[in-house]
Amino acid sequence: MLEARVATSIHEVGRAAWDSCFADRLEGFDYLSAVEAASLPGFAWRYVLVECGGTVIAAAPGFLTDYALDTTLNAAGRRLVAAARRLAPRAFTVRLAALGSPCTEDVSLGFAPGLGLDRRREALRVLLAAFEAAAADAGCGLLAIKDAPAADRRLWSGLEWPAYQLAPGMPVAELDIDFGDLDGYLARLSSATRKDLRRKLKALEAVRIEVRGDIHGLESRVVELYRQTRARSNLQFEELTAAYFTGVLATMPERALCVLYFVGDELIGCNLLLHDGRLLLDKFFCMESERGPAHNLYFLSWITNVRLCLERGLACYQSGQAGYATKLRLGSRLRGADMYFRHRQPLVNRALKWAAPLLAEDPVPMRGAA
C-alpha cells in the first residue's frame, strides 16, 4: 500500500531518502536545501513523498505563495488586469500551491529507479492527492504543476484529472556541445550570426573574467546587479537574496561556480552556474543596466560558457528560460514544458479556463523543440 506525507523542510526528509529518487540530479537535495535556507520572501516550502513499505518511491518539492495572476500573462492579459486592478486591487492575487520550485528548471518530480509507467502513475496520483490536501489545509485556492517536461505527457495524461487546465510552460534552451572547439561551434552558425558574434567579442579587450567558487566581498554588488536585471524582465516571480547565491556556492562546492565580469575593478556582471560530468546549467545571469549591454556582456558570457563546456568535456549547455530568439540564433534547441492548473472553486476554475489563452506564451515558435 502506498502512503504519502508532506514535510515542511527537506531536512525532515533526509539526503538519502530524497536523492534516492533523483539519480544525482543537479537540482537535488543540496540545491533545494540552499534554496530553502535562502529565505526568499513570500514563499513557504513543501516536500511531498510517497512511500511503499517505508521506502520512498516518489518525491517532489512544492511551494505556497501569494500569486498575482498577471505574473505570467501576455501583454494583452496584463493590460486587462491592470484596468481591473484600479477597481479591485486584490482581485487578481490568490493563494497558490504549486508542485515544483520557483528556482528549478522543471517540476523536479522524481521516482525510484526501475518504476514502470503504471506504477509511476499510481505513485503520482497518491502524491498529488497528498499535496492537494496540504494546499487545502493552508487555504490555497489555486493549484498548479510548474514546468512539467513535455516529454512526460504520457505520465501526466494518464491521471484522469479533467479539472486541471493545460497551458504552455516556459521551454528550456539547450545547446549540444558536439563540436571539438570554438571554431567548430562558430562554423555551425549562420554567416550573419558568426560575423555579428565576432564583432561583439571584441569587447573582451575591456572586460576581465574570473571563474570563482565564491562571491566573498561582492555579495551586495551581485544582488544589486540581480535587481537591475530583474527590473528589466516582464516575467517576475521569485525575488532572490544574497543568501541564495552564497548558499548555492557554499552548499555545492564541487558542482557550482560563479563567472564574474569586471571593467577595471568594478563588477558589471555575474553568472551563477551548476555543472556535473555532462551538463552546464546556467541558473542566473545578472548584469549592470548600462555597461553590461555596452560591453556585449550577454554574448561574452555565452561564449565563456561554451568554452567552459569544452574545457570540462561537458555534452550540453542549458541556458534556461526566456530570451529564446537569441538562443535559437546561437544554435540552441528548445525543450518544451507544460503547466497544469486549477482552482478549487468551480466557478473560478471555469474563469481560469477562459483566461488560459492570455497566459504568456513562448514568444518564438517552437522551432527545434524537443
Secondary structure by P-SEA (a helix, b strand, c coil): cbbbbbbcccccccccccccccccccccaaaaaaaaacccccbbbbbbbbbcccccccccccccccccccccccaaaaaaaaaaaaacccccccccccccccccccccccccccccaaaaaaaaaaaaaaaaaaaaaacccccccccccccaaaaaaacccccbbbbbcbbbbbbbcccccaaaaaaaccaaaaaaaaaaacccccbbbbbccccccaaaaaaaaaaaaaaacccccccccaaaaaaaaaaccccbbbbbbbccccccbbbbbbbcccbbbbcbbbbbcccccccaaaaaaaaaaaaaaaaacccbbbbcccaaaaaaaabbbbbbbbbbbbbccaaaaaaaaaaccccccccccccccc
